[in-house]
Amino acid sequence: MSFIISTAMARKFWRESRGIDAGHDVPQFSIHRGRLQSVIHRAVEERLGPDAIHAGCMLGAFTQERGRRVSVFLRSFRRAHQDRAAAIF
């Protein structure tokens, strides 16, 4: 597999081998970040349920408490809620 950059007129001006073609033991796979986020979103929903997803929030802080993480999620720089979890991904 090669990574190729070309002009709008299909004139190639950069080509770089990737994965096995570049001498690595494994191939390179490419996926658009939006598609990857969608795949991860569906997997989390299937495994943990829809309540495990906090859309529109960002992780503001977390602490360790008796072997579990306590997370503080923020929405628009205001505290949205706290959640306790065994893991944060």
TORKOL-4160 file (C-alpha; in steps of 0.2 Angstrom, whole numbers, padded with zeros to 4 digits, m for minus):
89
<pt num="1" X="0000" Y="0000" Z="0000"/>
<pt num="2" X="0006" Y="0017" Z="m0004"/>
<pt num="3" X="0001" Y="0034" Z="0002"/>
<pt num="4" X="m0001" Y="0046" Z="m0013"/>
<pt num="5" X="m0004" Y="0065" Z="m0013"/>
<pt num="6" X="m0010" Y="0072" Z="m0030"/>
<pt num="7" X="m0016" Y="0088" Z="m0037"/>
<pt num="8" X="m0034" Y="0091" Z="m0042"/>
<pt num="9" X="m0029" Y="0086" Z="m0060"/>
<pt num="10" X="m0022" Y="0069" Z="m0053"/>
<pt num="11" X="m0004" Y="0074" Z="m0055"/>
<pt num="12" X="0005" Y="0064" Z="m0041"/>
<pt num="13" X="0018" Y="0074" Z="m0031"/>
<pt num="14" X="0021" Y="0063" Z="m0016"/>
<pt num="15" X="0021" Y="0044" Z="m0014"/>
<pt num="16" X="0026" Y="0035" Z="0001"/>
<pt num="17" X="0026" Y="0016" Z="0004"/>
<pt num="18" X="0016" Y="0011" Z="0020"/>
<pt num="19" X="0014" Y="m0006" Z="0029"/>
<pt num="20" X="0021" Y="m0022" Z="0021"/>
<pt num="21" X="0026" Y="m0012" Z="0006"/>
<pt num="22" X="0037" Y="m0001" Z="0017"/>
<pt num="23" X="0045" Y="m0017" Z="0025"/>
<pt num="24" X="0034" Y="m0018" Z="0040"/>
<pt num="25" X="0028" Y="m0035" Z="0046"/>
<pt num="26" X="0010" Y="m0029" Z="0046"/>
<pt num="27" X="m0001" Y="m0020" Z="0034"/>
<pt num="28" X="m0007" Y="m0002" Z="0037"/>
<pt num="29" X="m0026" Y="0001" Z="0037"/>
<pt num="30" X="m0034" Y="0018" Z="0035"/>
<pt num="31" X="m0051" Y="0024" Z="0042"/>
<pt num="32" X="m0058" Y="0041" Z="0042"/>
<pt num="33" X="m0059" Y="0048" Z="0060"/>
<pt num="34" X="m0078" Y="0050" Z="0059"/>
<pt num="35" X="m0081" Y="0032" Z="0054"/>
<pt num="36" X="m0069" Y="0026" Z="0068"/>
<pt num="37" X="m0078" Y="0036" Z="0081"/>
<pt num="38" X="m0095" Y="0029" Z="0074"/>
<pt num="39" X="m0088" Y="0011" Z="0076"/>
<pt num="40" X="m0082" Y="0014" Z="0094"/>
<pt num="41" X="m0098" Y="0023" Z="0098"/>
<pt num="42" X="m0108" Y="0008" Z="0093"/>
<pt num="43" X="m0097" Y="m0005" Z="0101"/>
<pt num="44" X="m0098" Y="0005" Z="0118"/>
<pt num="45" X="m0117" Y="0006" Z="0117"/>
<pt num="46" X="m0118" Y="m0013" Z="0113"/>
<pt num="47" X="m0107" Y="m0018" Z="0127"/>
<pt num="48" X="m0110" Y="m0005" Z="0141"/>
<pt num="49" X="m0127" Y="0002" Z="0136"/>
<pt num="50" X="m0132" Y="0019" Z="0130"/>
<pt num="51" X="m0131" Y="0027" Z="0148"/>
<pt num="52" X="m0112" Y="0024" Z="0147"/>
<pt num="53" X="m0110" Y="0037" Z="0134"/>
<pt num="54" X="m0109" Y="0056" Z="0139"/>
<pt num="55" X="m0111" Y="0065" Z="0122"/>
<pt num="56" X="m0106" Y="0084" Z="0122"/>
<pt num="57" X="m0095" Y="0082" Z="0137"/>
<pt num="58" X="m0077" Y="0082" Z="0140"/>
<pt num="59" X="m0067" Y="0074" Z="0154"/>
<pt num="60" X="m0062" Y="0088" Z="0166"/>
<pt num="61" X="m0053" Y="0078" Z="0180"/>
<pt num="62" X="m0053" Y="0061" Z="0188"/>
<pt num="63" X="m0047" Y="0054" Z="0204"/>
<pt num="64" X="m0044" Y="0036" Z="0211"/>
<pt num="65" X="m0056" Y="0031" Z="0225"/>
<pt num="66" X="m0055" Y="0013" Z="0232"/>
<pt num="67" X="m0049" Y="0006" Z="0216"/>
<pt num="68" X="m0061" Y="0015" Z="0205"/>
<pt num="69" X="m0060" Y="0031" Z="0196"/>
<pt num="70" X="m0071" Y="0045" Z="0200"/>
<pt num="71" X="m0073" Y="0056" Z="0184"/>
<pt num="72" X="m0079" Y="0074" Z="0183"/>
<pt num="73" X="m0087" Y="0078" Z="0166"/>
<pt num="74" X="m0089" Y="0095" Z="0160"/>
<pt num="75" X="m0101" Y="0103" Z="0148"/>
<pt num="76" X="m0097" Y="0120" Z="0141"/>
<pt num="77" X="m0084" Y="0122" Z="0155"/>
<pt num="78" X="m0097" Y="0120" Z="0168"/>
<pt num="79" X="m0097" Y="0104" Z="0179"/>
<pt num="80" X="m0110" Y="0092" Z="0171"/>
<pt num="81" X="m0109" Y="0077" Z="0182"/>
<pt num="82" X="m0098" Y="0065" Z="0191"/>
<pt num="83" X="m0097" Y="0046" Z="0187"/>
<pt num="84" X="m0089" Y="0031" Z="0195"/>
<pt num="85" X="m0081" Y="0019" Z="0183"/>
<pt num="86" X="m0069" Y="0004" Z="0183"/>
<pt num="87" X="m0061" Y="0011" Z="0167"/>
<pt num="88" X="m0061" Y="0027" Z="0157"/>
<pt num="89" X="m0057" Y="0025" Z="0138"/>
